[in-house]
Amino acid sequence: MSRRRQPWPWQRALVTGASAGIGRAMARQLAVANVDLVLVARSGDQLEALAAELQAGDSGPSVEVLVADLSTPEGVDAVAARVVADQDPVDLVVNNAGLGYEGPLVDQDPSEVAETIGVNVVALVRLTHAAVGAMAGRGRGQVMLVSSMASLQGMPMTAVYAATKAFITSLGEGLYEELKGTGVVVTTVLPGLTRTEFHERGRWDLERWPSVGWQDADEVAAEALRAAAKSRPEVVTGRLNRFFAVLTSKSPRGLRRSLIGWAARRR
Ligand SMILES: NC(=O)c1ccc[n+]([C@@H]2O[C@H](COP(=O)([O-])OP(=O)(O)OC[C@H]3O[C@@H](n4cnc5c(N)ncnc54)[C@H](OP(=O)(O)O)[C@@H]3O)[C@@H](O)[C@H]2O)c1
């Protein structure tokens, strides 16, 4: 079996949330470069179809499908076990699976609040913990944390989602420094509005959000993988998002909070 050029520094990547959106785009881009894959999500049929697509021909990568619900302890255990496995070890873990519901907290279903925190925070921490332990033992490896521009600012109407993402950005920043010298790198990715299934799943009213500055999942995936391959601590994807990230960092927190609150009330 002839292997194609491999521009990425990884042999095998585990991607959570690989059945749709940004995770599926990352899986496709990694597969083109013949990085072997472990695809994780709940939708087994979609993962199997993607695996068949990526393995097409006799020179494609090897692709495993791992069906798991990351909002449950059993699902997280199954994925953590694969992350630490010594056989066919994984040297890139992409913590991408995530969700967020729009609406005032008082109107939200407690089970959906728990699901958001469970997938975005609890599962992500557990898989990151498992990955950095196994990778530090081997002296190399990489973890990607898919956060959001929403992590830079408290967000009315998506307050729980934004808070889970603030947790992720903070976690990634701390771990990047903590792991220096171990051979393990954590890269945090901050996409802005991206065309995927995310908003429909979370019942977002897109009339309330800007129509400019959107990215495609392929663009976000490419920027994220490039930043990770360069061992960057953090990447904000998209030029407009980078402009807003700088603006956010330079403006007084109270002013930002008031402006965002005012804008949310007007919408
Ligand atoms: N789209 C945006 O505008 C945007 C902006 C900033 C950040 N992000 C972040 O980017 C990441 C990917 O989102 P996306 O836009 O690609 O969304 P998406 O199209 O809705 O895809 C979400 C993925 O997560 C998986 N997932 C959701 N709940 C899961 C669970 N309980 N267990 C296992 N897998 C689960 C889904 O698979 P199954 O349903 O098959 O399980 C799917 O593969 C998320 O972390 C999101 O917060 C997105």
The ligand as an ORCA input file, in Angstrom:
! r2SCAN-3c Opt
* xyz 0 1
  N     -20.596     26.242     14.154
  C     -20.163     27.309     14.812
  O     -20.584     28.466     14.529
  C     -19.130     27.165     15.904
  C     -18.475     28.326     16.359
  C     -17.523     28.219     17.347
  C     -17.207     26.994     17.883
  N     -17.844     25.869     17.433
  C     -17.496     24.581     18.056
  O     -17.074     23.673     17.064
  C     -17.312     22.339     17.529
  C     -17.972     21.542     16.407
  O     -19.229     22.115     16.135
  P     -19.888     22.127     14.681
  O     -20.154     23.538     14.347
  O     -19.127     21.290     13.746
  O     -21.296     21.472     15.064
  P     -22.161     20.294     14.444
  O     -22.188     20.373     12.964
  O     -23.451     20.355     15.192
  O     -21.363     18.982     14.875
  C     -21.271     18.620     16.230
  C     -20.597     17.275     16.354
  O     -20.540     16.933     17.755
  C     -21.096     15.643     17.933
  N     -21.761     15.516     19.213
  C     -22.712     16.327     19.738
  N     -23.159     15.821     20.906
  C     -22.473     14.676     21.114
  C     -22.497     13.685     22.121
  N     -23.356     13.742     23.163
  N     -21.655     12.629     22.028
  C     -20.809     12.520     20.960
  N     -20.742     13.429     19.978
  C     -21.570     14.483     20.046
  C     -22.087     15.480     16.783
  O     -22.266     14.109     16.460
  P     -23.559     13.192     16.778
  O     -24.770     14.070     16.774
  O     -23.510     12.170     15.700
  O     -23.261     12.605     18.115
  C     -21.363     16.180     15.641
  O     -20.476     15.292     15.012
  C     -18.174     22.466     18.796
  O     -17.345     22.280     19.919
  C     -18.667     23.904     18.727
  O     -18.904     24.434     20.016
  C     -18.790     25.924     16.445
*
